[in-house]
Amino acid sequence: MITLTRTGAAENVALITLNRPTALNALCRQLMQELSETLLKVEHDSTYNVIVLTGSEKAFAAGADIKEMAKLEFADVFQKDDFFANWDTLYHIAKPVIAAVNGFALGGGTELALMCDIIYAGENAVFGQPEVSIGTIPGLGGTQRWPRFTNKSIAMEICLTGDRISAHDAKEVGLVSKVFPTQQLVAEAVILADRIAKNSPLIVKTVKKSVGTAYETSLNQGLEVEKHLFQSTFATNDRREGMSAFSEKRAAKWSGN
Ligand SMILES: CCCCCCC[C@H](O)CC(=O)SCCNC(=O)CCNC(=O)[C@H](O)C(C)(C)COP(=O)([O-])OP(=O)([O-])OC[C@H]1O[C@@H](n2cnc3c(N)ncnc32)[C@H](O)[C@@H]1OP(=O)([O-])[O-]
């Protein structure tokens, strides 16, 4: 249900594709377990610098698997400690993750995209949180990330109605950074991944941690974290190399430490 392809100019971009076409990439347990395992494999493989996560041209993911969830009771979802285990992995990945979203990204599909660091959308992408229309609420961060990434009014409207929004509307409200023709989307996401992967992987991870902190803390706490992370770069060879290369007018050679 998951394919992993090595790509990018320097072959250091992991293209992870959700591949369950018969159910529009609905996020069943097995798919989520495979996704989690693939993400961890890429995270621990130093030959990969950046991840692009995509689906098909028809669907990024149509949400959690409703047929699987239909059978569950409160005790199943409340008591089992591992119930959300594989759903959180993406959010804890330290390498940058770009979502390349074509087609339906609904419910858990939108929430998966929102866990990524950058969202690029194809022109046919649709985002939404339809959980309210099937008698539940977003459970993977939708009610928390929409207000942080857009605003309260938009978040309420999306989550209370279950309405879908287009790629262009998603860009207008700040959910996605760029919109591309559907068939060009993945290539554009890989071009972006290449641009990120040209930098030191160590420093890239530090940048991701620092920007991510802005969504977890107050401004003052975030500024403190940023200051310490900035200071910590002065203990790295890549900071020394980057500044020397600038002065010597040559390309930096990153060692990753
Ligand atoms: C378990 C752990 C949970 C952790 C937390 C999760 C929290 C999350 O916030 C909850 C959700 O995401 S709630 C979910 C929120 N998401 C939604 O409510 C969206 C539900 N989906 C839809 O509304 C429609 O399928 C679309 C409008 C996407 C496409 O319409 P269209 O173009 O007419 O296509 P079509 O003919 O309709 O579908 C083709 C096939 O795919 C199948 N399938 C599709 N989605 C499925 C799903 N989620 N599930 C299962 N199957 C799904 C569909 O049944 C059909 O298979 P069949 O064997 O031929 O019957």
The ligand as an SDF file (V2000), in Angstrom:
LIG
                    3D

 60 62  0  0  0  0  0  0  0  0999 V2000
   -8.5910    4.0850   12.7620 C   0  0  0  0  0  0  0  0  0  0  0  0
   -7.7420    5.2080   13.4040 C   0  0  0  0  0  0  0  0  0  0  0  0
   -8.3510    6.5580   13.2980 C   0  0  0  0  0  0  0  0  0  0  0  0
   -7.4530    7.6820   13.7060 C   0  0  0  0  0  0  0  0  0  0  0  0
   -8.0590    9.0680   13.6430 C   0  0  0  0  0  0  0  0  0  0  0  0
   -8.6490    9.4620   12.3420 C   0  0  0  0  0  0  0  0  0  0  0  0
   -9.3040   10.7850   12.4350 C   0  0  0  0  0  0  0  0  0  0  0  0
   -9.8910   11.3140   11.1640 C   0  0  0  0  0  0  0  0  0  0  0  0
  -10.0390   12.6950   11.4060 O   0  0  0  0  0  0  0  0  0  0  0  0
  -11.2380   10.6690   10.8220 C   0  0  0  0  0  0  0  0  0  0  0  0
  -11.5360   10.5640    9.3700 C   0  0  0  0  0  0  0  0  0  0  0  0
  -10.7310   10.7660    8.5020 O   0  0  0  0  0  0  0  0  0  0  0  0
  -13.1490   10.0830    8.9720 S   0  0  0  0  0  0  0  0  0  0  0  0
  -13.1630    9.9520    7.1990 C   0  0  0  0  0  0  0  0  0  0  0  0
  -13.3240   11.2610    6.5230 C   0  0  0  0  0  0  0  0  0  0  0  0
  -13.4700   11.1070    5.0950 N   0  0  0  0  0  0  0  0  0  0  0  0
  -14.6540   11.0840    4.4600 C   0  0  0  0  0  0  0  0  0  0  0  0
  -15.6910   11.2010    5.0690 O   0  0  0  0  0  0  0  0  0  0  0  0
  -14.6150   10.9180    2.9530 C   0  0  0  0  0  0  0  0  0  0  0  0
  -15.3310    9.6430    2.5310 C   0  0  0  0  0  0  0  0  0  0  0  0
  -15.3140    9.4660    1.1090 N   0  0  0  0  0  0  0  0  0  0  0  0
  -16.1350   10.1580    0.2530 C   0  0  0  0  0  0  0  0  0  0  0  0
  -16.8780   11.0220    0.6610 O   0  0  0  0  0  0  0  0  0  0  0  0
  -16.0910    9.8140   -1.2020 C   0  0  0  0  0  0  0  0  0  0  0  0
  -15.5160    8.5280   -1.3480 O   0  0  0  0  0  0  0  0  0  0  0  0
  -15.2970   10.8120   -2.0670 C   0  0  0  0  0  0  0  0  0  0  0  0
  -16.0410   12.1300   -2.1270 C   0  0  0  0  0  0  0  0  0  0  0  0
  -13.8970   11.0240   -1.5080 C   0  0  0  0  0  0  0  0  0  0  0  0
  -15.1370   10.2450   -3.5130 C   0  0  0  0  0  0  0  0  0  0  0  0
  -16.3820    9.9070   -4.0590 O   0  0  0  0  0  0  0  0  0  0  0  0
  -16.4550    9.0610   -5.4170 P   0  0  0  0  0  0  0  0  0  0  0  0
  -15.4860    9.6420   -6.4070 O   0  0  0  0  0  0  0  0  0  0  0  0
  -17.8740    8.9370   -5.7580 O   0  0  0  0  0  0  0  0  0  0  0  0
  -15.8190    7.6370   -5.0270 O   0  0  0  0  0  0  0  0  0  0  0  0
  -16.5280    6.5310   -4.1010 P   0  0  0  0  0  0  0  0  0  0  0  0
  -17.2620    5.5660   -4.9390 O   0  0  0  0  0  0  0  0  0  0  0  0
  -17.2400    7.1440   -2.9410 O   0  0  0  0  0  0  0  0  0  0  0  0
  -15.1970    5.8320   -3.4760 O   0  0  0  0  0  0  0  0  0  0  0  0
  -14.4540    4.8470   -4.1770 C   0  0  0  0  0  0  0  0  0  0  0  0
  -14.1860    3.7060   -3.2120 C   0  0  0  0  0  0  0  0  0  0  0  0
  -13.4000    4.2020   -2.1240 O   0  0  0  0  0  0  0  0  0  0  0  0
  -14.0450    3.9080   -0.8900 C   0  0  0  0  0  0  0  0  0  0  0  0
  -13.7620    4.9780    0.0940 N   0  0  0  0  0  0  0  0  0  0  0  0
  -13.6600    6.3020   -0.1360 C   0  0  0  0  0  0  0  0  0  0  0  0
  -13.3730    6.9560    1.0100 N   0  0  0  0  0  0  0  0  0  0  0  0
  -13.3010    6.0010    1.9810 C   0  0  0  0  0  0  0  0  0  0  0  0
  -13.0370    6.0580    3.3780 C   0  0  0  0  0  0  0  0  0  0  0  0
  -12.7420    7.2260    4.0160 N   0  0  0  0  0  0  0  0  0  0  0  0
  -13.0500    4.9150    4.0630 N   0  0  0  0  0  0  0  0  0  0  0  0
  -13.2900    3.7310    3.4470 C   0  0  0  0  0  0  0  0  0  0  0  0
  -13.5410    3.6380    2.1240 N   0  0  0  0  0  0  0  0  0  0  0  0
  -13.5450    4.7420    1.4070 C   0  0  0  0  0  0  0  0  0  0  0  0
  -15.5220    3.8610   -1.2490 C   0  0  0  0  0  0  0  0  0  0  0  0
  -16.2450    3.1560   -0.2560 O   0  0  0  0  0  0  0  0  0  0  0  0
  -15.4580    3.1530   -2.6000 C   0  0  0  0  0  0  0  0  0  0  0  0
  -15.2570    1.7810   -2.3980 O   0  0  0  0  0  0  0  0  0  0  0  0
  -16.3800    0.7120   -2.9010 P   0  0  0  0  0  0  0  0  0  0  0  0
  -15.7870   -0.5960   -2.4770 O   0  0  0  0  0  0  0  0  0  0  0  0
  -16.4670    0.9160   -4.3700 O   0  0  0  0  0  0  0  0  0  0  0  0
  -17.6300    1.0760   -2.1690 O   0  0  0  0  0  0  0  0  0  0  0  0
  1  2  1  0
  2  3  1  0
  3  4  1  0
  4  5  1  0
  5  6  1  0
  6  7  1  0
  7  8  1  0
  8  9  1  0
  8 10  1  0
 10 11  1  0
 11 12  2  0
 11 13  1  0
 13 14  1  0
 14 15  1  0
 15 16  1  0
 16 17  1  0
 17 18  2  0
 17 19  1  0
 19 20  1  0
 20 21  1  0
 21 22  1  0
 22 23  2  0
 22 24  1  0
 24 25  1  0
 24 26  1  0
 26 27  1  0
 26 28  1  0
 26 29  1  0
 29 30  1  0
 30 31  1  0
 31 32  2  0
 31 33  1  0
 31 34  1  0
 34 35  1  0
 35 36  2  0
 35 37  1  0
 35 38  1  0
 38 39  1  0
 39 40  1  0
 40 41  1  0
 40 55  1  0
 41 42  1  0
 42 43  1  0
 42 53  1  0
 43 44  1  0
 43 52  1  0
 44 45  2  0
 45 46  1  0
 46 47  1  0
 46 52  2  0
 47 48  1  0
 47 49  2  0
 49 50  1  0
 50 51  2  0
 51 52  1  0
 53 54  1  0
 53 55  1  0
 55 56  1  0
 56 57  1  0
 57 58  2  0
 57 59  1  0
 57 60  1  0
M  CHG  4  33  -1  37  -1  59  -1  60  -1
M  END
$$$$
